[in-house]
Every structure is written in structure tokens, then in C-alpha cells.
Amino acid sequence: MNKRFLLVTILLTAAIALCFGLPKPRYTSLDILPALNIPIEFGDWKSKDISGKLDLRGEQYNFINNVFARVYSNSQGRELLLLILDAGNFHNPKVCYGATGFTASDLPDTGLNVSGRQFKAATVYLSKNNTNLVLTYWLCINKKLVGWTGQKIQEFFYSLLNKKKAGLMVRVDVPTFPNDKDNAVRLAQAFIAELSKELSGQDIEYIFGK
């Protein structure tokens, strides 16, 4: 029995080392981001693309297949970042920002209006030195909104079947001041409501779910 126990322990240790020690291949998906028709300008909003400034070449970014990143600004001087990650095994933004020195605190979920349909998105307040952000985000896999548990289940299912999926994390990051978080939330709500009116039915489903 001791020999069997020792053999099982060795095999399990080896399996764990192989799973977590070897470099992981880059995640591949249905790669639907290039097909999404998200307007560069609409209403009072104009944007500039910053996706080319993101360096995702390291192995730590192998879970990302593609990224959409634009900074939108309006005539009042307000700016926000619309970020869409096409990725697998998503990381919670609080963890990612926390690793870079930000302090994160949860805010109440933000109600969003998408072409007359309501849903709630997770919202976080992030601060570091003089940088303050209100970050609103949600996960949408194959046109269905999911939470963190649902995302893990979907990830396991598609990995088990070796099937590709359209898995997106959508984020709206609004720079703000510590005493102006409510206005930052309202700006994100207005932006999403206006943006959704400019999108086709399929684009809305991929980004906001059915």
C-alpha cells in the first residue's frame, strides 16, 4: 500500500508539474472581434484606437486571442476606454489591477440599457496615487451573458470538447475623482445606451448577449 501511495503521489506531482510548469499554448477562438462593426464616431463621441499600443507578446498573455481598445471622448472633455478582450479563462479585473498596485473596491452593479433591454454589470472603483477609475464590465460567451462561475463551466466544457468559442470580456473604464464616482457610472450608462443604438443585431448579441 505504501508503494502504491508513493507511486500515485509521484504521478500526481508529475501531472501538476506538466499542467502548470510547461508554457501554455496561445488561446485560439472564433476570432469575431475583426468582424464587429463598432463605430469610430457616433453622436457626441469620437475615438482613437490604442490596441496597437498594448504589448501582449509575453507568455502571461497567452490566454488572450485578440483585443479591441478605443478611447472615446466627447465635446465636454470626458473620456472613457472601451476594451473588449477575446480570451479564455478570464482574470478578474480587481486581481489584475491589484497586481499593479491599485486598490480595488466593489461598487453596486450598474444597470445598463441596451436597445430597451436591461441587464446589470459588475462595477469596481480603482485608485492608485492620482489615478482613479470606475470600471464596469461583463462577460459574454457565445452571445450569452455569464458570471464567473458560468465562465468557468463554459471554459471547462469547450476545453473538454476541444471546441472554439466567442468569449468576450467587455469593459468600460471611466477616469474620475474620488467624490465623483456616481457621475462616472452615469457616463458609462449613457455611453452604452448610445452605442447600442448604433450596432447591428448580431454585434449587439456578441457584445451584450441575447
QUICORSUL-V276502 format. One record per backbone hydrogen bond with DSSP energy under -0.5 kcal/mol. NH is the residue of the N-H (numbers start at 0). CO is the residue of the C=O. If there is no record, write none. Layout:
nh=<NH NH>
co=<CO CO>
This chain:
nh=<4 5 6 7 8 9 10 11 12 13 14 15 16 17 18 19 20 21 26 29 34 35 35 37 38 41 44 45 46 47 49 50 52 53 54 55 60 61 63 64 65 67 69 70 71 71 72 73 76 79 80 81 81 82 82 83 84 85 85 86 86 87 94 95 96 97 98 99 99 100 101 102 103 104 106 109 110 111 113 113 114 116 118 120 121 122 123 124 125 126 127 130 131 132 133 134 134 135 135 136 137 138 139 140 141 141 143 145 150 151 152 153 154 155 156 157 158 159 160 161 161 162 166 167 167 168 169 169 170 171 172 173 173 174 174 175 179 183 184 185 186 187 188 189 190 191 192 193 194 195 196 196 197 197 198 203 204 205 206 207 208 208 209>
co=<0 1 2 3 4 5 6 7 8 9 10 11 12 13 14 15 16 17 61 164 31 31 32 35 36 44 41 72 39 70 68 68 49 50 52 53 57 58 60 85 85 83 81 47 69 79 45 77 73 71 172 69 79 80 170 67 168 65 83 84 166 62 91 91 92 93 94 95 96 97 96 126 101 124 122 120 108 118 111 116 112 113 111 109 136 106 134 104 132 102 130 127 129 125 173 123 132 133 171 121 169 145 167 143 139 165 140 138 146 147 148 149 150 151 152 153 154 155 156 157 158 157 164 139 165 84 137 167 82 135 80 133 171 78 172 131 176 179 180 181 182 183 184 185 186 187 188 189 190 191 192 193 193 194 195 199 200 201 202 203 203 204 142>
